[in-house]
C-alpha cells in the first residue's frame, strides 16, 4: 500500500508542474494586461508599475521568478487589490468556499447513494422512473440557469427563501438555494453510478447464492452488495468534489456569496495575473490531492488495484 501511495504521489508532481506552466503562459499570451485602461497611464508611471511587478523582464525570467515563489508558498501580489497578496485573498475566501462545497458534497453524496440503491432495488418501477426524471434535470440544466430559476421562483415570486447575499451573521437559510444548485447535479451523477453498479452487483452469482441460502434482502444488501457497488462511486467522488468546488465559483457569483469565486471573477475581468494564476493553481493542487485520496480509498475497497 505504501509503494502504491508513493507511486501515485510521484505521478501527480509532473502533472502539477505542467498545469502551472500551461496556465502561466496562456495567461501571459492573452491579449490585454492588468494595467490597460481606457485612459492609458503615463509612460514613466507604466514603466515603474511594470518594474514593480517584474513584468518588464523577459517571459522566461518572469516564469522562473513565479515558480520560485510558488515553491515557497508565495503566489505573489494581487495586481488590482493593492493592499492584499494573493495568499491573503485566498485565505479570506477559502473557508466559505470549502464550507459551501463541503456541505453540498456531503448532502449530495448521501442522497445520491440512497437514491441509486432504491432505484436499483425498484428497477423498472415508479421510483426508478422518478429518479431518471430528476437525474435528467440535474444533469442537463447548467448551474447558472438553475440558480437563476430557483432565485426567481423561491426568492422573488414565493418569497420563501433569500434570493442571494450573505449578510453579517448569515444563517443556514441563506445557503439553501446555493447548496441545492451545487448538490443537484452531483447527486444525480452519483445516483446514476450507484444504480448501474448496484444492478450489476445484484445480478452476480454470489448474491444469488446468498439469497438462495435464505438471507433477507436487507442483509444481502448490507453485507454483500453495498461495498462492491460503491467502487465506481468512490472513483467519482474526487472529481465530483473538485467539480463542486470549482462550480461554486459561478454559484457564489450568482448568489453574491463571499467566497473565492467573487475574487476569481473580478480578477479574470481585470486580468489580474497573480490572482487568476493563484486561484487556478490552488484548484489544480486541490484536485490532485482529492484524486490521491480517492485512489487510496479505491485501493482499500479493491486490493487488486494496488498491484496494477
C-alpha positions, -999 to 999 in steps of 0.1 A, spaced: 0 0 0 29 24 8 45 17 -25 12 23 -43 7 56 -25 43 68 -32 38 59 -69 6 80 -71 22 109 -54 52 109 -77 29 107 -108 10 138 -96 41 160 -93 48 164 -131 10 169 -137 10 199 -112 42 213 -128 27 211 -163 -6 226 -152 12 256 -136 34 261 -167 5 260 -191 -17 283 -170 12 308 -167 20 311 -204 -16 310 -216 -25 339 -193 6 359 -204 -2 353 -241 -38 365 -238 -44 400 -253 -45 429 -228 -29 433 -194 -38 442 -158 -29 479 -163 -47 485 -196 -72 513 -191 -94 534 -213 -71 563 -203 -36 550 -205 -11 556 -178 18 580 -185 48 561 -199 70 568 -168 43 556 -145 37 525 -166 74 517 -166 76 519 -128 45 498 -124 57 470 -147 91 470 -130 74 467 -96 55 435 -107 85 422 -127 65 425 -159 93 443 -177 116 412 -175 117 386 -203 90 360 -201 112 331 -191 126 352 -162 91 360 -151 83 323 -152 113 314 -131 105 340 -105 69 329 -103 78 292 -100 104 300 -73 77 319 -53 51 291 -57 76 265 -44 80 288 -13 42 291 -9 41 326 -22 16 332 -50 27 368 -54 8 401 -51 -26 409 -65 -24 435 -93 -58 450 -86 -63 446 -48 -32 465 -39 -34 460 -1 -36 422 -3 -14 394 -16 -29 365 -35 -24 342 -5 -43 366 18 -72 369 -6 -74 331 -9 -73 327 29 -102 352 32 -125 335 7 -114 298 11 -132 290 44 -166 300 29 -160 282 -4 -149 250 14 -179 252 37 -203 257 8 -188 230 -14 -183 205 15 -219 209 26 -232 203 -9 -208 173 -13 -220 155 19 -257 161 12 -254 152 -25 -233 120 -18 -257 107 8 -288 114 -13 -272 100 -45 -262 67 -29 -296 62 -12 -315 72 -44 -293 49 -65 -299 19 -42 -336 25 -41 -338 28 -79 -317 -4 -84 -339 -24 -60 -371 -10 -76 -358 -13 -111 -384 -5 -138 -409 6 -112 -422 41 -104 -393 50 -80 -368 42 -108 -387 64 -133 -389 93 -109 -351 90 -103 -345 91 -141 -365 123 -144 -348 140 -115 -314 129 -128 -320 143 -163 -330 177 -149 -299 178 -127 -275 169 -155 -289 189 -185 -297 222 -167 -265 242 -161 -260 255 -126 -261 292 -136 -295 287 -152 -308 265 -123 -296 291 -98 -315 319 -116 -347 299 -119 -346 290 -82 -339 326 -73 -368 338 -94 -392 311 -80 -384 309 -43 -368 343 -38 -389 366 -59 -423 351 -65 -429 329 -35 -405 348 -11 -398 317 9 -360 320 8 -334 348 4 -326 353 -33 -290 359 -26 -264 377 -4 -247 369 28 -255 395 55 -234 398 87 -242 368 108 -258 350 79 -277 318 87 -284 284 71 -314 298 53 -291 318 30 -273 286 20 -304 265 10 -306 277 -26 -268 277 -34 -263 243 -18 -293 230 -38 -279 243 -71 -244 228 -63 -257 194 -49 -283 186 -75 -261 176 -105 -236 159 -81 -264 138 -65 -278 130 -100 -245 116 -113 -238 96 -81 -273 81 -82 -268 70 -118 -235 54 -110 -249 37 -79 -279 25 -97 -260 9 -125 -234 -6 -102 -259 -20 -78 -279 -36 -106 -248 -53 -118 -238 -65 -83 -273 -78 -76 -271 -99 -107 -238 -117 -97 -236 -153 -87 -226 -147 -51 -256 -125 -45 -280 -152 -59 -262 -177 -37 -267 -156 -6 -304 -152 -14 -308 -189 -21 -294 -196 14 -323 -177 28 -307 -143 37 -331 -114 37 -329 -87 11 -317 -61 37 -290 -84 50 -278 -92 15 -276 -55 6 -258 -46 38 -233 -74 39 -226 -83 3 -239 -57 -22 -232 -22 -9 -194 -23 -7 -186 -37 -42 -213 -14 -56 -196 17 -41 -163 11 -61 -173 32 -91 -190 58 -69 -158 63 -49 -138 67 -81 -161 96 -90 -160 113 -56 -127 130 -61 -135 146 -94 -170 152 -81 -158 172 -51 -134 192 -73 -164 199 -96 -184 212 -67 -156 235 -55 -149 248 -90 -186 251 -97 -190 271 -66 -171 299 -83 -202 305 -106 -227 299 -78 -210 323 -54 -211 350 -81 -248 343 -89 -259 344 -52 -234 372 -41 -216 350 -16 -182 359 -1 -161 330 -14 -131 327 -37 -155 329 -67 -160 366 -62 -123 373 -63 -117 350 -92 -144 365 -115 -132 400 -107 -96 390 -113 -105 374 -147 -123 406 -158 -94 428 -146 -67 405 -160 -51 402 -125 -24 377 -134 -14 369 -98 -49 362 -85 -61 342 -116 -29 321 -115 -31 317 -77 -67 305 -78 -61 282 -107 -30 266 -92 -49 262 -59 -77 243 -76 -52 222 -96 -34 211 -64 -68 205 -47 -80 183 -75 -47 163 -74 -50 158 -36 -86 147 -38 -78 123 -66 -50 109 -45 -73 104 -15 -99 87 -38 -71 63 -51 -63 53 -16 -99 46 -8 -103 28 -41 -73 6 -33 -88 -2 1 -121 -13 -14 -105 -33 -42 -70 -46 -32 -63 -57 -67 -59 -21 -77 -26 -19 -57 -9 -44 -80 -18 -29 -113 
